[in-house]
């Protein structure tokens, strides 16, 4: 009889511990899901930002844009090229 009561108490204690463990693990999993959603949204946001920056870089480094900026700065295509004759170096005394 006493052995039967001991077994029932142990069984009740085991069920209670498992119940508390299940509740705590459920809470941990719920907050982990929220963190996962937040990280997924952040990853998508960073991918979109990366695509926008890649597009901006390709626009800014295009030959058309660089040519336009060079013209605004006063650079342009030369119409006549003057070649200077090769001179001897003064510093070497040759």
C-alpha positions as CSV (number, residue, x, y, z in Angstrom):
1,X,0.0,0.0,0.0
2,X,2.8,2.4,0.9
3,X,4.7,1.5,-2.2
4,X,1.6,2.2,-4.3
5,X,1.3,5.7,-2.7
6,X,5.0,6.4,-3.3
7,X,4.6,5.4,-7.0
8,X,1.6,7.7,-7.3
9,X,3.4,10.6,-5.7
10,X,6.4,10.1,-8.0
11,X,4.1,9.9,-11.0
12,X,2.2,13.1,-9.9
13,X,5.5,14.9,-9.4
14,X,6.8,13.8,-12.8
15,X,3.6,14.9,-14.5
16,X,3.8,18.3,-12.7
17,X,7.5,18.8,-13.7
18,X,6.8,17.9,-17.3
19,X,3.8,20.3,-17.4
20,X,5.9,23.2,-16.1
21,X,8.7,22.3,-18.6
22,X,6.2,22.3,-21.5
23,X,4.8,25.7,-20.5
24,X,8.3,27.2,-20.2
25,X,9.4,25.7,-23.5
26,X,6.2,27.0,-25.2
27,X,7.1,30.5,-24.0
28,X,10.6,30.2,-25.3
29,X,9.5,29.0,-28.7
30,X,6.9,31.9,-29.0
31,X,9.6,34.5,-28.4
32,X,12.0,32.8,-30.7
33,X,9.3,33.0,-33.5
34,X,9.0,36.7,-32.9
35,X,12.8,37.1,-33.1
36,X,12.9,35.1,-36.3
37,X,10.2,37.2,-37.9
38,X,12.0,40.4,-36.9
39,X,15.3,39.1,-38.4
40,X,13.6,38.0,-41.6
41,X,12.0,41.4,-42.1
42,X,15.4,43.0,-41.4
43,X,17.1,40.8,-44.0
44,X,14.5,41.7,-46.6
45,X,14.9,45.4,-45.8
46,X,18.7,45.1,-46.2
47,X,18.3,43.2,-49.5
48,X,16.1,46.0,-50.8
49,X,18.6,48.7,-49.6
50,X,21.4,46.7,-51.2
51,X,19.6,46.6,-54.6
52,X,18.9,50.4,-54.4
53,X,22.5,51.1,-53.6
54,X,23.7,48.8,-56.4
55,X,21.4,50.7,-58.8
56,X,22.7,54.1,-57.6
57,X,26.3,53.0,-58.0
58,X,25.7,51.7,-61.5
59,X,24.0,55.0,-62.4
60,X,26.8,57.2,-60.9
61,X,29.6,55.2,-62.5
62,X,28.1,55.0,-66.0
63,X,30.1,56.5,-68.8
64,X,27.3,58.8,-69.7
65,X,27.1,60.3,-66.2
66,X,30.9,60.6,-65.9
67,X,31.0,62.3,-69.3
68,X,28.3,64.7,-68.3
69,X,30.1,65.6,-65.0
70,X,33.4,66.1,-66.9
71,X,31.7,68.6,-69.2
72,X,30.2,70.4,-66.3
73,X,33.7,70.7,-64.8
74,X,35.1,72.2,-68.0
75,X,36.6,69.1,-69.5
76,X,35.8,68.3,-73.1
77,X,37.0,66.4,-76.2
78,X,40.0,68.0,-77.8
79,X,39.7,69.0,-81.4
80,X,43.3,69.4,-82.2
81,X,46.2,67.6,-80.6
82,X,49.6,69.2,-80.3
83,X,52.6,66.9,-80.0
84,X,55.6,68.3,-78.2
85,X,59.0,67.3,-79.5
86,X,61.1,65.1,-77.2
87,X,63.5,67.2,-75.2
88,X,66.7,66.2,-73.5
89,X,66.7,66.2,-69.7
90,X,68.3,69.3,-68.2
91,X,68.8,67.6,-64.8
92,X,70.9,64.8,-66.3
93,X,73.0,67.1,-68.4
94,X,72.7,64.9,-71.5
